[in-house]
Amino acid sequence: VDSGEPFEVHHLCLLFTFGADACCPYNAYEAIIKLHRDGKVALGEEKAFQNYKKAMGAGILKVMAKMGISAFQSYKGAQIAEP
């Protein structure tokens, strides 16, 4: 999914549970670049991207753990969430 709409963990979780293989939240990436250029983020762009990706991954794992799912293959396409 290449979309500007998903930027929170919940958005990504919904996309994955309904079958998306990958997601590129370009609006979130553009926001990180803008914050960096405006001087509101002290980190470099690459480090900020890494932090965002790590936070999203940890959030998805937390959602899966709360549902009792241990493997992403079991979560992807399961349609166990209501949009």
C-alpha positions in Angstrom: 0.0 0.0 0.0 1.5 3.3 -1.1 -0.7 5.9 0.7 -0.4 9.1 2.6 -3.3 8.3 5.0 -1.8 5.7 7.3 0.5 7.2 9.9 -0.5 5.7 13.2 0.0 2.1 14.4 -3.7 1.5 14.3 -3.9 2.4 10.6 -1.0 0.0 9.7 -2.5 -2.8 11.8 -5.8 -2.5 9.9 -4.1 -2.5 6.6 -2.1 -5.6 7.5 -5.0 -7.5 9.0 -7.0 -7.0 5.8 -4.2 -8.4 3.7 -1.6 -5.7 2.8 1.9 -7.1 2.3 3.7 -3.8 2.9 2.9 -0.1 3.5 4.7 3.1 2.6 3.3 6.0 4.6 4.8 8.7 2.6 2.9 11.5 4.4 4.5 10.5 7.7 7.9 10.5 6.0 7.2 13.9 4.5 6.3 15.2 8.0 9.6 13.9 9.4 11.5 15.7 6.6 9.6 18.9 7.2 10.1 18.8 11.0 13.8 18.2 10.4 14.1 21.2 8.0 12.2 23.4 10.4 14.6 22.5 13.1 12.0 20.9 15.4 13.8 17.6 15.3 17.4 17.4 16.5 18.0 14.1 14.9 19.2 13.6 11.4 16.6 12.5 8.8 17.9 9.0 8.6 17.8 8.5 12.4 14.3 10.0 12.5 13.2 7.5 9.8 14.7 4.6 11.7 13.0 5.7 14.9 9.7 6.0 13.2 10.0 2.6 11.6 11.1 1.0 14.9 8.2 2.6 16.7 5.7 1.4 14.2 7.1 -2.1 14.3 7.0 -2.2 18.1 3.5 -0.9 18.1 2.3 -3.6 15.6 4.0 -6.3 17.8 2.2 -4.9 20.8 -1.2 -5.0 19.1 -0.5 -8.6 18.0 0.6 -9.6 21.5 -2.5 -8.2 23.1 -4.6 -10.3 20.7 -2.5 -13.4 21.5 -1.0 -13.7 18.0 2.7 -14.5 17.8 3.4 -14.7 14.1 2.7 -12.0 11.5 1.5 -14.7 9.0 -1.3 -15.4 11.4 -2.2 -11.7 11.6 -1.9 -10.8 7.9 -5.2 -11.3 6.1 -7.1 -12.6 9.2 -9.7 -9.8 9.0 -10.0 -9.9 12.8 -10.5 -6.1 13.2 -13.4 -3.8 12.4 -12.5 -0.8 10.4 
